[in-house]
Amino acid sequence: MPPQPSARAAAIGRLRAAATTEPGRLRIIGAVLALLVLAFGAVTAFEISGRAASADDVVERSQPLSADAAGIYRSLADADAAAASGFLAGPQEPRTVHDQYVKDIEEASRLLVKAAANTDAATTSGREITTLNEGLPRYTGLIERARAANRQGLPLGGAYLRYANQQMSGELLPAAERLYAAETGRLDRDHRAARAWPWFSLGVGVIALGVLFWAQRRNYRRTNRVLNHGLVAATAAAVVLLLWLAVGHMVARSDLAEADSHGQRSMDVLNRARIDSLKARADENLTVVARGAVLTADGKNDKYETDYTAGMKALGEELAAAAKLADDTGDAEGGKPVASASKAVTEWQDRHRTARKTDDAGDYESALEQIIGQENSTGESFKKVDDALREALAHEQSDFTRAARDGRGALGGLPVGAAVLALLGAVAAIVGVNRRLSEFR
């Protein structure tokens, strides 16, 4: 008795036999067409869902977290500047300055709680948040000791203030900067993921269209019929999906690129500018508090005055970069507050030089008034800088949010649309082939 063929061999045999007849070949063609169209829809839905999720993360998660990290950084730097300003004012700290310090500490604490709730503790961001949560109470404790000593007229208050500033500049602000860098890096990764071209989907779509056109040409050559309505409908569905995929993704890429160039890059520069202005203000105040008691590592210069000079230089460079970004993107509205900030920085530097000359001449009280006075002081100039930078940041945030949401919206209905069009196309292809098969019955 001859050996029986295996089930697999039998199936292959039947397939080969079917391929030798026109009805069999048509059935194979119909199955291939349906599978290709379905594969096109499935791959498109999968890839675009991933990109839409990344775009959603940009809008709802990574950019807000990056903004919160910048807010933590700014609040801490502003709190340090406010603490030094309040100390300079004497035993009776102005209520507005005290309230600003409290507001900054509360804002930093609130943002840290929010960031911790949305961050894995094992990540870089999580570790920096832990560092900040542990260090902030120590800093505020030193500030309260400085205030208590200052109210009693004790010189020890200045030492406590310097220790607090050392902790802020040596531990808290570097941790906040690393947190901001980590969150901004995550935002950049989400941006790239959302904008990546869906090459696999496009490739499968082109192949599906190619096979559909080949099937229609084959049908025409064998029947002299120009159109097979089912195959035409399947081709139309594939064309619509391919165009939707290409155009929709191009629009999304364009909007997300605009969000990056018109919003995020400018916000990054402006955030750094604002932080440098706050640090420079704190250093300026501490220059008067320390009175030369703290020197640079080489022992030749006043540390706080040196840090102030470096901070103002960095601030000028960042404002120049922000102005260039506004010019390059044609954002005249965003360039106005940057120009105002640059003008105020020049005024600040001029007034600072005047105050330093007054202090060096031995007139401490006049120098103090030129630093923290209500009018014609460096404090007034600093406020102009801070207000202008706040306005510029609000403008760029608005631009970013609008463009990023538009980019997300361009991808919104594509995954579902891809599934529906693929299903319709596959059904149409099968109907078209079956109509041709009916002619053999």
MOPE-V454566 format. One record per pair of residues at least 12 apart in sequence whose C-alpha atoms are under 8 Angstrom apart, sorted by the first residue. I is the first residue (numbers start at 0). GAP is how many residues later the second one is. Records with the same first field share a line. If there is no record, write none. Layout:
# MOPE-V454566
I: GAP + GAP
This chain:
# MOPE-V454566
22: 414 + 417
25: 407 + 411
26: 406
28: 186 + 404
29: 399 + 400 + 403
30: 399
32: 175 + 178 + 179 + 393 + 396 + 397
33: 391 + 392 + 393 + 395 + 396
34: 391
35: 168 + 171 + 172
36: 168 + 171 + 201 + 385 + 386 + 388 + 389
37: 381 + 384 + 385 + 387 + 388
38: 165 + 383
39: 161 + 164 + 165 + 168 + 382
40: 200 + 377 + 378 + 379 + 380 + 381 + 382
41: 376 + 377 + 380
42: 157 + 158 + 161
43: 154 + 157 + 201 + 371 + 374
44: 369 + 370 + 371 + 373 + 374
45: 369
46: 151 + 154
47: 150 + 363 + 366 + 367
48: 366
49: 144
50: 142 + 143 + 144 + 145 + 360
51: 142 + 356 + 359 + 360
52: 141
53: 136 + 137 + 139 + 140
54: 135 + 136 + 139 + 349 + 352 + 353
55: 352
56: 133
57: 129 + 132 + 133 + 346
58: 342 + 345 + 346
61: 121 + 122 + 124 + 125 + 128
62: 120 + 121 + 124
64: 50 + 118
65: 114 + 117 + 118 + 121
67: 43 + 47
68: 42 + 46 + 107 + 110 + 111 + 114
69: 106 + 107 + 110 + 201
70: 37 + 40
71: 35 + 36 + 39 + 40 + 104
72: 35 + 100 + 103 + 104 + 107 + 202
73: 197 + 200 + 201 + 204
74: 29 + 30 + 32 + 33
75: 28 + 29 + 32 + 92 + 96 + 97
76: 91 + 96 + 198 + 201 + 202 + 205
77: 23 + 26 + 200 + 201
78: 21 + 22 + 23 + 25 + 26
79: 21 + 85 + 88 + 199 + 202
80: 197 + 198 + 200 + 201 + 202 + 204
81: 15 + 16 + 18 + 19 + 200
82: 14 + 15 + 18 + 60
83: 77 + 198 + 201 + 202 + 205
84: 12 + 197 + 200 + 287
85: 12
86: 60 + 63
87: 197 + 200 + 201 + 280 + 284
88: 283
89: 60 + 61
90: 56 + 59 + 60 + 61 + 62
91: 59
108: 24
111: 17 + 20 + 21
114: 14
115: 13
123: 55 + 58
124: 53 + 54 + 57 + 58
127: 47 + 48 + 50 + 51
128: 46 + 47 + 50
130: 41 + 44
131: 40 + 43 + 44
134: 36 + 37
135: 36
138: 25 + 28 + 29
139: 24
141: 18 + 19 + 21 + 22
142: 17 + 18 + 21
144: 12 + 15
145: 12 + 13 + 14 + 15
157: 131 + 132
161: 124 + 128
190: 65
193: 59
194: 54 + 57 + 58 + 61
196: 52
201: 40 + 43 + 44
204: 33 + 37
205: 36
207: 30
208: 26 + 29 + 30
211: 19 + 22 + 23
212: 22
214: 16
215: 12 + 15 + 16
227: 204
228: 203
229: 198 + 199 + 200 + 201 + 202 + 203
230: 197 + 198 + 201 + 202
232: 192 + 195 + 196
233: 190 + 191 + 192 + 193 + 194 + 195
234: 190
235: 189
236: 184 + 185 + 187 + 188
237: 183 + 184 + 187
240: 176 + 177 + 180
243: 170
244: 169
247: 162 + 163 + 166
248: 161 + 162
250: 156 + 159
251: 154 + 155 + 156 + 157 + 158 + 159
252: 154
253: 153
254: 148 + 149 + 151 + 152
255: 147 + 148 + 150 + 151
257: 142 + 145 + 146
258: 140 + 141 + 142 + 143 + 144 + 145
259: 140
260: 68
261: 63 + 64 + 67 + 69 + 134 + 137 + 138
262: 133 + 134 + 135 + 136 + 137
263: 132 + 133 + 136
265: 56 + 59 + 60 + 130
266: 126 + 129 + 130
268: 49 + 50 + 52 + 53
269: 48 + 49 + 52 + 119 + 122 + 123
270: 122
271: 43 + 46
272: 41 + 42 + 45 + 46 + 116
273: 41 + 112 + 115
275: 35 + 36 + 38 + 39
276: 34 + 35 + 38 + 105 + 108 + 109
278: 29 + 32
279: 27 + 28 + 29 + 31 + 32
280: 27 + 98 + 101
282: 21 + 22 + 24 + 25
283: 20 + 21 + 24
284: 86
285: 18
286: 15 + 16 + 17 + 18
287: 80
315: 26 + 29
318: 19 + 22 + 23
321: 13 + 16
322: 12 + 15 + 16
333: 58 + 61 + 62
334: 57
336: 51 + 52 + 54 + 55
337: 50 + 51 + 54
339: 44 + 45 + 48
340: 43 + 44 + 45 + 47 + 48
341: 43
343: 37 + 38 + 40 + 41
344: 36 + 37 + 40
346: 34
347: 29 + 30 + 33 + 34
348: 29
350: 19 + 25 + 26 + 27
351: 18 + 19 + 26
354: 12 + 13 + 15 + 16
